[in-house]
Amino acid sequence: MSWFKRYLWGCLVAVVFFAGFDAYRQPHEAPHLATILVVSAGWPVFAAVVVGGTIGDIVHDATHGKAG
C-alpha cells in the first residue's frame, strides 16, 4: 500500500473519529452542523471501503487458491 493510500485511510478514520468524539462530548446539546454533515457523509464511505476491501480479499484468495 502506498503512502498516499495510507494517508487517505488515516484522514478518513480521523474525520469519523473526531466527529463522533465531538458529538459524544456534548451529550445534552445539539451537535454542530459540521459534525452532522461529516458523520452523515463519512460513515457510508468508511463502510463501503471496509466491506469492499473484505470482499476484495475474499475474491483474491479464492482466485489464487488460498481460500479455506
Steps between C-alpha positions, in 0.01 A plus 500: 500500500642834400555784743222700333240229561612472861467876535146491358403212732636692797309813404176308457535327835596825674207692352244241611666462841519872577144562380377222727709634787350846451148357515590291807656795681173697503229243582228744612555761229420496133801388295673744271382506140851409383496190721169388354620554145833325551349195666215473252743522208786307660344182633372368165840554342673332792257206493532461122879495519501241779242275332661543156843421641372189672324376188809579294719297735259205486484507119878536475555201730241292314652570160851419622402176675552624854136487615421265786 
